[in-house]
């Protein structure tokens, strides 16, 4: 494809990577053409966003950190159970995953997880801007809140109260996750009082 032909191809997504272009049968070189023409600007290494319209930080973080799964307080917010947008995005990564930029990214709170638990309870939802992102489901998120000693009671208590009154709760799944994640003893007293 010549430069002239590449220039005729119009951008179609709000955020792109060279892999997206390869998957669409286009040359990754087109990104530099679009960047020079002002369609896209570089967001991070290998990620470009439309210059005039893209603010979806959830989608961009997941595109930037492809192994990341939104979890904990961030998951609560995305599922409609949180008390507003968290000040930092919590993402879970497989143990051993090291992206250089993660160590300096102050917007992300990193949780590293053993391989057997990393994908437990992963679901896809839409970000507040309508883009697909991966998060841990509600039952996994509740268990994760009990796993971390530094989770504030101001987060845990309202979350478990909301969960118990939630019509689509899945107590058997919650108890199964609690057993696998070794938080049964911490979680059960709350459930006994609230149910």
Order of alpha helices (4+ residues) and beta strands (2+ residues): alpha-beta-alpha-alpha-beta-beta-alpha-beta-alpha-beta-beta-alpha-beta-beta-alpha-alpha-alpha-alpha
